[in-house]
Amino acid sequence: MKCLLAQFNPTVGDLEGNVRRIQECYLAGVELGVDLVICPELAVTGYPPRDLLLKPHFVDRNLALLEDLAKQTGSVGLVIGFVARNVSGVGRPLHNAVALLHEGAIKATRFKTLLPTYDVFEEDRYFEPSSENTPVAFKGHKLGLTICEDAWNHPLAGQDVLYGRRPLETLKQQGATHLINIAASPWQLGKAHTRQRLLKAQSAETGLPLIYCNMVGGNDELLFDGGSLWVHPTEGIMQVGPFFETGHLLVDLNESKRKAAIPQIELDEAEQLYKALSVGVRDYVHKCGFDSVLLGLSGGIDSAVTAAIAVEALGSDKVRGVALPSAYSSEGSVLDAADLADRLGIKLDRIPIEPTFQSLSQQLKPIFAGMAEDVTEENMQARIRGAMLMAMSNKLGALLLTTGNKSELAVGYCTLYGDMCGGLAVLSDCPKTMVYRLARWINRHEEVIPWATIDKPPSAELRPDQKDQDSLPEYEVLDAILQSYLVEHASIETLVSQGYDRPLVERLTRLMDLNEYKRRQAAPGLKVTSRAFGMGRRMPIAQRYRA
């Protein structure tokens, strides 16, 4: 049996557009003479459709388009993910489903058995799980059709006790000859390696070839890397699809031996991150209906890395930088911003904010009489910049990118309605130390980001001679505490036992807890680690628990 694994990039809710892409994939498979074309999970609707699933007409249209697709199939089969109605009358009204379309008809449908409800996943909110799954007959084979999480209930995934069921083993026991897993598996650093080890083990343990077709592209905060696979039970990974690119993987299951070495499976971490963030920016901008972006260029490393990613994603002609110097901006930072713009080939506007700041200060002077200057005046500068950037975004129709990193967002070292203004937070899941690694990777062949930007001490430049480390510990320390407290949920006592200074730990963890209200109002951010701020984090704002 020959298969075409079509890892394509759907847009959530663009039902007709997604189906056109599926038709193109199917026709490509027909021309190549395959037996079966395989598309990702929820390919018709895009993933995750979230509360679009509450709209009955959305589900109806997805079902009508599936029927139309089936009528267009001939001798080549099509495996595709869609949303099905639960006709049993018991449980939730929908199923996350997979269909086999063949010879003008829907030959079989199967439903997802394991519904994830952790991290960013909320499938149990909408879907009813399948109570059984049996193999599907196709051209003398028995196909075990499964969906994403169905393949992840395994010790290597660290969640083999979540469900108490092993769908792939069950299909093996029921006579399946091939396992097919269609997926919309969100990417994070290290995920590709884990996925490959997992699927290799599943194929070996069941003794069955396993075909895995994954989605690619960005949808809101989630990034999908593709990396589709054909795994042989004894030979291991036979073929790997491209990462962060749409493409077709042609698989001949009649082959039982690898003809050549498998290409590098795991890219360099910084390269993965750069590709992922670039795809995330490109898809968020285009899928939200924008053509271009703008961002503030401070001369600092965060805005420089964000600008470089934006240029990679969209092209230099679609990126506009804005320098907004204040009285406290150093000459070096202004020059670094201009140098970066020249190196990237982007337009740079320069708008000094000092006249606006002085005017606003004068208007507030009667109210602030007798009060010393403090963080209020610092935040006023950031908010003036935010207002100017948002005005340009409105007038020019360009999406404003925010440039803050995860370390700053964690402790609230950012200004609500100031530097947090914007439509997409590109680096919000990248700790500061990760941003530095990314910058050095970008400069691996040539100086794209001025080395002066990378080497100088980071500063918000909102008061004289200000440095980040006036208020924060070294970022290596902050990021390590962030990882332990926010990601691994370590207690204060645990952190102190690891050798961190107690007053520092207590101050930082208090800041991390207190600033939840800021993060709730932040722009959507691209998820690249196992624990990001955003849709996967459900911490209360008004709470007093201290660990």
C-alpha positions, -999 to +999 in steps of 0.1 A: +000+000+000+013+034-010+002+065+010+006+102+007+008+120+041-005+155+035+007+178+063-009+210+054-018+243+071-055+248+077-071+279+091-096+275+119-131+282+106-121+285+069-141+254+060-142+260+023-106+270+021-094+240+041-114+217+018-098+232-013-064+224+002-075+189+010-087+184-026-054+196-039-036+171-016-059+143-028-053+151-065-016+151-059-020+116-044-040+105-074-013+117-098+014+099-078-006+066-080-010+061-042-037+040-026-045+064+003-041+101+010-040+109+047-048+144+062-044+157+098-068+158+127-099+181+122-085+191+088-119+203+077-124+227+106-089+236+116-076+229+151-086+240+177-120+252+167-129+259+204-163+276+208-170+276+171-182+241+179-211+256+198-225+270+165-248+243+150-244+258+115-206+255+118-209+217+125-235+213+098-213+230+072-184+208+081-205+177+076-219+189+043-184+196+030-173+161+041-201+146+020-190+167-010-154+155-005-166+119-004-184+122-037-152+133-054-132+103-043-124+074-067-102+044-063-078+064-041-090+066-005-089+097+017-085+096+055-095+129+070-104+145+104-137+163+109-164+170+135-192+144+139-224+146+158-230+123+187-262+105+176-264+083+207-282+109+227-259+103+257-229+126+266-216+156+248-231+164+214-200+160+192-171+137+184-136+144+172-138+121+142-119+105+114-134+093+082-123+070+053-137+083+020-135+060-009-152+054-043-177+083-038-188+075-003-180+078+034-170+042+040-163+044+077-160+069+106-142+064+139-141+087+169-113+098+192-110+076+223-087+097+245-097+133+250-069+155+266-079+180+292-045+192+304-024+222+295-039+239+264-063+211+256-100+212+264-115+186+242-137+172+270-156+205+269-170+197+235-165+160+225-178+127+237-151+100+237-155+068+217-164+037+236-150+014+210-128+014+179-125-014+154-103-017+123-116-005+089-113-027+058-095-011+029-080-029-002-073-061+017-059-043+047-074-036+081-067+000+091-066+011+128-077+047+125-068+068+156-065+105+164-036+122+181-039+115+219-050+079+212-013+072+205+000+091+236-012+069+264+022+053+270+049+054+297+072+074+273+046+102+272+044+102+310+007+099+310+000+061+307-022+063+339-044+091+327-070+070+308-067+033+316-070+025+279-045+018+252-063+022+218-034+010+197-031-022+216-068-028+214-068-023+176-039-048+173-059-073+193-088-068+169-068-077+139-055-043+126-027-047+100-017-010+099-020+018+125-028+053+112-027+083+136-039+117+123-029+146+146-029+182+154-001+180+179+011+214+192+048+219+192+070+229+221+108+225+225+117+189+228+083+177+215+095+162+182+121+140+199+095+127+224+069+121+197+094+101+176+105+079+205+069+074+215+056+063+181+087+041+175+079+023+207+042+020+199+050+004+165+075-020+180+052-031+209+022-037+186+043-052+158+025-030+133+036-003+109+024+031+121+016+061+099+015+095+116+002+126+098+006+159+117-007+194+111+016+223+103+013+260+109+001+284+136-033+289+150-035+316+177-010+307+204-004+272+192+023+261+167+022+229+148+055+215+133+044+187+109+072+162+111+049+134+099+063+099+102+063+064+088+075+039+115+083+003+108+079-021+138+115-035+135+133-010+113+121+020+133+116+054+117+116+050+079+107+085+068+102+119+083+082+148+069+095+184+069+093+205+100+074+238+100+066+234+063+037+222+044+045+192+023+037+157+011+054+126+025+052+097+000+053+063+018+055+029+003+045+004+030+057-025+008+093-015+017+106-034+047+141-020+048+154+016+050+170+026+017+190+054+032+198+070+066+170+091+081+179+129+080+185+147+112+153+144+132+159+170+159+171+204+147+192+227+168+170+241+196+176+277+185+169+268+149+136+251+159+126+281+180+134+305+151+114+285+126+085+280+151+082+317+160+085+328+123+057+304+113+036+317+143+041+353+133+034+347+096+002+326+102-012+349+130-007+380+108-022+365+077-050+344+093-061+375+112-064+394+079-033+417+082-006+422+056+021+439+076+034+446+112+051+473+131+069+473+164+088+497+187+126+494+183+143+505+215+178+494+206+174+465+230+177+428+224+140+418+227+128+442+200+158+433+178+150+396+179+113+402+174+121+424+143+144+397+129+117+371+133+091+393+117+113+399+087+119+362+083+082+356+085+069+384+063+097+400+044+114+433+051+089+453+031+061+442+055+079+452+087+081+488+101+101+498+131+094+528+153+120+544+175+104+564+204+133+579+223+128+597+256+152+620+275+166+589+292+173+569+260+210+566+254+226+576+222+239+541+218+203+526+219+191+551+193+220+542+170+216+505+176+179+507+166+189+525+134+217+500+127+193+471+131+168+486+107+195+491+081+207+455+085+172+441+082+162+465+054+131+478+072+117+513+074+123+531+107+103+561+120+117+582+148+093+600+171+107+615+203+083+613+231+097+640+254+074+668+242+043+646+249+057+635+282+063+670+293+029+681+283+012+652+301+034+659+332+024+695+332-013+686+330-010+662+360+012+686+380-017+700+401-028+665+410+007+652+417+017+683+437+040+674+467+046+639+455+080+626+445+086+611+411+084+573+411+074+544+388+044+564+378+065+587+356+083+557+342+050+541+332+037+573+317+066+571+292+058+535+283+021+544+279+028+573+256+048+549+234+019+524+235-006+551+225+016+562+196+022+527+183-015+518+185-023+550+166+000+540+139-014+505+139-049+519+135-040+543+107-017+521+088-036+488+092-004+471+105-006+446+134+015+458+164+039+432+178+048+434+214+084+426+223+084+416+260+099+383+271+087+356+295+110+367+324+097+402+324+061+391+320+065+366+349+075+393+375+055+422+360+085+441+347+063+455+319+037+483+317+000+475+313-013+497+284+023+506+276+049+482+262+022+455+266+001+471+239-003+451+207-019+422+189+007+394+193+034+388+219+061+371+200+086+363+228+062+360+257+071+323+262+108+329+258+128+336+290+154+363+286+183+338+286+165+320+257+162+354+238+200+358+241+206+323+227+183+331+199+200+363+191+234+347+189+220+320+166+206+346+143+241+361+142+257+327+135+268+336+100+267+374+099+259+404+122+222+407+117+215+420+152+242+446+162+266+429+187+264+461+207+227+453+213+235+418+225+265+427+247+252+458+265+234+455+299+196+453+294+177+484+304+142+498+301+157+534+300+129+550+318+151+568+344+187+579+345+213+551+342+186+525+347+196+488+344+173+457+346+195+443+373+188+473+396+154+457+402+159+421+392+186+394+398+208+382+370+185+367+343+202+333+347+190+332+383+155+347+376+149+322+347+160+293+369+135+303+397+108+310+371+113+275+357+111+259+391+082+280+405+059+286+375+066+255+354+075+228+379+053+243+408+082+241+433+075+256+467+094+285+483+110+260+507+121+238+479+137+267+461+155+278+493+167+242+498+182+244+463+205+272+475+186+304+465+184+333+489+152+332+508+144+370+506+150+369+469+128+338+464+100+353+485+102+386+466+103+370+431+075+344+438+053+372+453+058+392+421+050+362+399+017+357+418+007+394+420+012+400+383-014+375+371-038+404+364-013+419+340-008+386+321-046+381+318-047+414+298-016+407+277-017+401+239-018+364+228+016+349+229+032+321+209+036+289+230+071+273+227+076+257+261+058+231+282+042+258+304+033+291+287+012+321+299-021+321+281-047+295+273-030+267+291-026+286+324-057+289+346-045+307+378-069+329+397-062+366+400-078+373+433-062+347+456-039+347+486-022+313+486+015+315+492+035+283+487 
